[in-house]
Amino acid sequence: MSLRVAIAAPFIQNGSRQLQENELVVALSLDRDWFSPDQSKRLIDIATREGLLEPVDDGLEVTFDPADVTVPDEFVPDEDLLQERSAFERVLDTLVAAGVEKHEAVGAINTLQQDLGVTIETAAVVYARREGIDVTDLVPVARAALNDGETS
């Protein structure tokens, strides 16, 4: 998950689980030269909405252990991280990060969606759980998509 890697890097660099927003912007834009300051703020907003960052009194706290993330020396995040990702894309990223082949996951999720008659998001969460991969944070998003599909 390159979003997780991009967010983890400044926290690893500072040896902290908490940073001020301006420190995070500086780390992403000036220190690493990955994004402009405005893009860095957008990335922070996306990471917060996706549950990777949590606002606290003293700034932003990472919700996962940055020490568990490896930032390759040649890593440069893609600007597509600045776009909102669907629950399906987020589950798929989690599956791939856990070692599941992307094409196998997509095929299995599509089959499951057809077999169960549910949304792609719901099928992705079910598939991930069957594979033993924790996507608990995405269950409410998938449930909302399922409920939206029932009311349409």
N, C-alpha and C positions, 0 to 999 in steps of 0.2 A: 504494500500500500504506500504509494509515494506520498500521499497526503500525510500519513502518519510519520514517514521519514522526514519530510520537510518540516513538520511541526516539532519533531523530537530533536532535530539538529541543534537549534539554539539552546534548548534546555540541557542537552548533553554538553555543549560548549561551555555553558555557565555553571554546570554541576548543580543544577537546581530543578525543582519541580514547579517553581513559581517564578514568574517574571512580570514586570510592568508591561503594559501593552506597548509603550514606546521602546522598551528594550527589545521586545520581540520584533517590532517593525525594523529597528536598526539592525538586528542580527540577520533578518531575512533580506533586507534591501542593501545595506551598506557593507556589513561584514562579509556576507556570502555573495552579494551581487546577483541574487536569484530573481528578485522582483523589484519593481519600483515601490516607493513607500505606500502609494495608493493600492497597488496590487497586494502588498503585504497585509494591509488592513482588510482587504477583501478575503484573503486567505484565512486570516484570523476569524473573521465572521463565519466563514464556511466551516472551519474546524470547530468553532463553538457550537454551531447548529448541529454538527454531526457528532457532538459529544466528546471530541478529543481535547477540548479546552473548556474550562469552567471558570466563570468570573468569580473572583473572591475579593474581599475587602482590599487586599494589597496588590491587585492586578489580575493575572490569569494563571490558573494552575492546570497543568497537564493531567488528564484523567487516567493515563496509563503510565507504566514505568518506562521512562526514556532509555534506561539502561538495557532494556530488552530489545531495543531497536539498533540495527546496524546501519550506519550511514556510510556507504561506499565512498572512497576518495573522489571518484569521478562523478558522483551523483549530482545531477542538476534537475530539479523538478520541472515538469512540463507545465506550460501555461494553462493547459486544460484543467488543471487543479482549481483554477479560479472560477470554474463553472459548477453550479449546483449539480450534484449527482443524485440519481434516483436510488431508491432503496435497493432495487435489483442490482444496480452497478456497485453499490456499497457492499452487498452480500457477495457478489461475484469477486470483488477485490479481496475480501476476507478469505474466500475459498482459495483463490490463487495464492495468496500469501501463506496459506496453510499447506500448500503443496499440491492442491488439486489442479489438474490440467484444465485450462480455461475452456477448450472446446468440449471436453467431456462434461464439465459442469453445465455449460449452456445446453447441451443436448439433453442431459438428464433433467434439468429444470424445465425445459420445454415439454418433454414427455410427461413430467409430473403435473405441469399446468393443465395439459390436455386431459390426463387421466382423472384429476381431481376437480376440474372445472373451476379453478381459482385464478386469481390474478398472478402475474409473473412474479411480483414481490412476495406473495404468500408462498408460491411454489419454491422460490429461492430460499426462503427461511426454512421451510420444511426440509428441503434437500440438505441444507447446511446442518441442521439439527440431526438428520439421519447420518450424516458423515461425522458427527461428534464435534462439530465446530460451533463455538459459542457466538451467536449473533443476537443475544438477548436484547441488546440496545435497539435492534431494528424490528423487533416483534410489534411494537405499537404502530410503527409506520406501515408494516405489512397488514396489520389488522385494520387500520384506517382505510387502506386501499381496498381491502376485502369488503368492508362496510360500504364504501363509496360505490363499489361494483354492484352491491345488492340493491342499493337505492336507485340506481340508474335504470 
